[in-house]
Amino acid sequence: MWIVFGITAGLILGLYDFWTKKSMDGNDVISIVFFSSFFGMAAWGLVLTLGAGNTLSPVDLLNLGYEHQLLIAVKSMAMTLSWILAYYAVKALPMSFSGAVRASGPLWTMAGGVLIFGEYLTVTQFFLIFASIAAYYALSQIGKKEGIDALKSKPVMMMLAATIFSAATTVYDKYLVQSIGLTAASIQINSAIQRFLIALVIFYFYKKHLKIKTNTTWSLYIPLVGISWVVAEYVYFLAIVQADSNVTYLSVFRRMSLVLGFILSAIFIGEKYLKQKTIIILVLVLSTVALILERH
């Protein structure tokens, strides 16, 4: 079942990426971060209400000590910062670019292993990394035709930073579950509440102190962003807590978000240079999947 959960989480994240892009039409980033955090918290509130008296009892899930709340707060702050950076990037970039940068996580993990821990690369790993770098270079050349200079683009750098923060929270989740002993549900519900409070403070400061006017253009995509993230996270935790689950393979399944997001963008938003980007996206996905599996 953990394989099914992993694939499902990847597909939901693809929808999340697409709905995030659509929710940005006519809206500012901070407003979307605030409202998506609110609807994410509200979704968990509904789950707790329906599950009252069962294993999802609010008393059990919310009754954590200050130490555990502070540990979860680290995750919540990192996730909120990741969202802000990612949403700015998603708003400014075609989904082929933002999704491709988001999918580069395993490459940075391997690069860290080489630089920090002195790990050696096999010939196959070197070839796959070279293929991925070549694909990103090809994508950057297409980007120049769309007015995007990947090396100088602030949105690209924002998405890269968001990807690093997101990867860090994934590792931190494993630490909270396996080393600290917190349950997946308690982490998620408390983090959802904390993320809303953090987003509320940022939203208030954004409007009152910076005096930036926010006129939100309402659409169904706004609540879908917050709810889809909560659902994807919940399904992913269903996979990761199973004793026989393999985090390496789960990271592969999450790459499916790039494919689904790109397909939806091509159909409903109208990506340019579709044929060239399709080939590049396939090279990125296949090389990344092969790299992770070969490393394992």
C-alpha positions as a printed Julia matrix, in Angstrom:
296×3 Matrix{Float64}:
   0.0    0.0     0.0
   2.87   2.44    0.63
   3.63   2.37   -3.11
   0.02   3.32   -3.89
   0.13   6.08   -1.28
   3.43   7.41   -2.67
   2.17   7.55   -6.26
  -1.1    9.13   -5.13
   0.77  11.83   -3.17
   2.85  12.64   -6.27
  -0.27  13.02   -8.42
  -1.98  15.24   -5.84
   1.12  17.44   -5.72
   0.84  17.8    -9.5
  -2.7   19.13   -9.03
  -1.44  21.35   -6.21
   1.2   22.9    -8.5
  -1.38  23.57  -11.22
  -3.97  25.01   -8.83
  -1.28  27.23   -7.27
  -0.48  28.66  -10.71
  -4.18  29.29  -11.44
  -4.83  30.86   -8.03
  -2.21  33.53   -8.76
  -4.31  35.14  -11.5
  -4.99  38.67  -10.29
  -3.72  37.95   -6.77
  -0.63  38.69   -4.71
   1.5   35.94   -3.2
   1.04  36.8     0.47
  -2.75  36.67    0.18
  -2.62  33.22   -1.42
  -0.21  31.96    1.27
  -2.58  33.26    3.95
  -5.79  31.86    2.48
  -4.26  28.51    1.5
  -2.94  28.17    5.08
  -6.41  28.97    6.4
  -8.13  26.38    4.23
  -5.46  23.81    5.06
  -6.1   24.35    8.77
  -9.87  24.27    8.18
  -9.57  20.94    6.35
  -7.82  19.44    9.37
 -10.45  20.97   11.64
 -13.13  19.14    9.68
 -11.2   15.88    9.93
 -10.83  16.29   13.7
 -14.53  17.06   14.08
 -15.54  13.97   12.12
 -12.96  11.85   13.93
 -13.79  13.01   17.46
 -13.72  10.08   19.85
 -11.62   7.93   17.54
  -7.86   7.73   17.01
  -8.08  11.27   15.62
  -9.26  12.68   18.96
  -8.46  16.41   19.17
  -7.41  15.97   22.81
  -4.72  13.45   21.9
  -3.46  15.31   18.83
  -3.38  18.84   20.19
  -2.19  18.12   23.74
   1.53  18.45   23.07
   4.13  20.0    25.36
   5.99  23.22   24.57
   9.09  21.27   23.56
   7.24  19.32   20.89
   5.37  22.42   19.72
   8.69  24.22   19.26
  10.09  21.3    17.28
   7.05  21.34   15.0
   7.33  25.15   14.74
  10.71  24.72   13.02
   8.97  22.68   10.31
   6.1   25.17   10.09
   8.36  28.2     9.61
  10.47  26.41    7.0
   7.35  25.33    5.1
   5.82  28.81    5.17
   9.05  30.34    3.88
   9.22  27.65    1.2
   5.65  28.48    0.12
   6.32  32.21   -0.11
   9.41  31.68   -2.26
   7.75  28.99   -4.4
   4.56  31.0    -4.99
   6.51  34.02   -6.19
   8.35  31.71   -8.6
   5.2   29.92   -9.77
   3.5   33.25  -10.46
   6.39  34.52  -12.59
   7.52  31.37  -14.39
   5.96  28.88  -16.82
   5.1   25.65  -15.01
   7.71  23.79  -17.04
  10.38  25.94  -15.36
   9.03  26.04  -11.82
   8.24  22.31  -11.87
  11.62  21.38  -13.28
  13.48  23.34  -10.6
  11.29  21.79   -7.9
  12.13  18.33   -9.25
  15.87  18.96   -8.88
  15.87  18.01   -5.19
  17.58  14.6    -5.59
  20.39  16.2    -7.6
  21.16  18.62   -4.76
  21.03  15.79   -2.26
  23.6   13.84   -4.23
  25.75  16.95   -4.74
  25.75  17.45   -0.97
  26.9   13.87   -0.48
  29.8   14.39   -2.87
  30.91  17.76   -1.49
  30.27  17.23    2.22
  30.78  13.52    2.75
  33.25  12.83   -0.06
  31.05  10.21   -1.68
  32.23   8.86   -5.02
  30.11   8.74   -8.14
  29.9    5.67  -10.33
  30.2    6.0   -14.08
  26.43   5.54  -14.39
  25.7    8.2   -11.77
  28.07  10.64  -13.47
  26.36  10.04  -16.83
  22.89  10.53  -15.34
  23.91  13.75  -13.59
  25.43  14.98  -16.83
  22.15  14.15  -18.65
  20.16  16.1   -16.04
  22.49  19.11  -16.26
  22.27  19.0   -20.06
  18.47  18.94  -19.81
  18.44  21.96  -17.49
  20.79  23.77  -19.86
  18.48  23.0   -22.79
  15.52  24.27  -20.76
  17.42  27.47  -19.96
  18.02  28.02  -23.69
  14.29  27.73  -24.34
  13.75  30.09  -21.41
  15.78  32.77  -23.15
  13.22  32.7   -25.96
  10.56  33.4   -23.32
  12.61  36.18  -21.72
  13.96  34.05  -18.84
  17.68  34.05  -18.04
  17.87  31.07  -15.65
  21.16  32.12  -14.05
  19.99  35.7   -13.45
  16.29  35.07  -12.84
  15.17  35.88   -9.29
  12.08  33.62   -9.59
  14.3   30.69  -10.59
  16.54  31.32   -7.57
  13.46  31.59   -5.36
  12.17  28.24   -6.57
  15.59  26.71   -5.99
  15.64  28.02   -2.42
  12.07  26.8    -1.88
  13.09  23.35   -3.13
  15.97  23.21   -0.65
  13.7   24.23    2.25
  11.11  21.66    1.17
  13.73  18.9     1.02
  14.92  19.89    4.49
  11.4   19.61    5.93
  11.03  16.14    4.42
  14.14  14.98    6.29
  12.94  16.77    9.42
   9.59  14.95    9.24
  11.42  11.65    9.4
  13.34  12.92   12.44
  10.14  13.97   14.23
   8.46  10.62   13.59
  11.32   8.18   14.09
  13.6    9.96   16.59
  11.19  12.09   18.63
   8.29   9.64   18.39
   5.53  12.07   17.38
   2.61  10.68   15.41
   2.13  11.77   11.82
  -1.34  13.17   12.54
  -0.16  15.26   15.51
   2.67  16.72   13.43
   0.34  17.62   10.58
  -2.52  19.18   12.53
  -0.28  21.22   14.82
   1.85  22.33   11.87
  -1.28  23.35    9.95
  -2.4   25.54   12.87
   1.08  27.04   13.26
   1.39  27.75    9.52
  -1.9   29.62    9.59
  -0.77  31.72   12.56
   2.56  32.48   10.9
   0.81  33.39    7.64
  -1.66  35.58    9.59
   1.18  37.56   11.16
   2.89  37.99    7.79
  -0.42  38.97    6.13
  -1.15  41.54    8.86
   2.34  43.04    8.62
   2.06  43.05    4.82
  -1.18  45.03    4.87
  -0.91  47.23    7.96
   2.78  48.08    8.23
   3.89  47.9     4.62
   0.48  49.36    3.67
   0.22  47.19    0.57
  -3.33  46.86   -0.69
  -4.51  43.32   -1.41
  -7.63  42.88   -3.5
  -8.13  39.13   -3.71
  -9.84  37.86   -6.84
 -11.74  34.91   -5.45
 -11.74  31.55   -7.23
 -12.18  27.88   -6.37
  -8.45  27.38   -6.93
  -7.59  29.25   -3.71
  -9.15  26.73   -1.27
  -8.01  23.88   -3.52
  -4.39  24.94   -3.0
  -4.58  24.64    0.79
  -6.71  21.51    0.83
  -4.67  19.65   -1.8
  -1.43  20.27    0.11
  -2.96  18.88    3.31
  -4.29  15.82    1.47
  -0.95  15.21   -0.3
   0.94  15.52    2.99
  -1.5   13.19    4.75
  -1.23  10.55    2.03
   2.56  10.84    1.99
   2.69  10.28    5.74
   0.49   7.2     5.3
   3.29   5.83    3.15
   6.28   6.95    5.18
   5.07   5.55    8.52
   4.74   2.01    7.16
   7.58  -0.22    8.34
   8.4   -1.58    4.87
   8.23   1.77    3.05
  11.28   2.92    1.11
  11.97   6.66    1.24
  14.16   6.42   -1.86
  11.31   5.09   -3.98
   8.86   7.53   -2.43
  11.07  10.41   -3.58
  10.83   8.96   -7.09
   7.04   8.85   -6.94
   6.91  12.52   -5.88
   8.56  13.44   -9.21
   5.25  12.56  -10.88
   4.04  16.0    -9.82
   6.27  17.55  -12.49
   4.73  15.42  -15.24
   1.09  15.99  -14.24
   1.62  19.71  -13.62
   3.25  20.12  -17.02
   0.45  18.21  -18.79
  -2.24  20.33  -17.12
  -0.33  23.51  -17.93
   0.02  22.45  -21.57
  -3.71  21.77  -21.85
  -5.23  24.62  -19.84
  -2.6   27.39  -19.69
  -0.82  27.06  -22.99
   2.9   26.36  -22.55
   5.11  27.59  -25.37
   7.62  25.37  -27.2
   5.64  22.35  -26.08
   7.45  19.69  -28.13
  10.94  20.74  -27.0
   9.87  21.05  -23.38
   8.19  17.64  -23.43
  11.45  15.99  -24.5
  13.41  17.87  -21.85
  10.92  17.04  -19.1
  11.1   13.35  -20.03
  14.89  13.43  -19.88
  14.77  15.13  -16.47
  12.25  12.69  -15.01
  13.89   9.54  -16.39
  17.43  10.6   -15.44
  16.33  11.6   -11.94
  14.41   8.33  -11.4
  17.34   6.28  -12.73
  19.78   8.26  -10.58
  17.84   7.6    -7.37
  17.28   3.92   -8.13
  20.9    3.37   -9.17
  22.11   5.1    -6.02
  19.87   2.87   -3.92
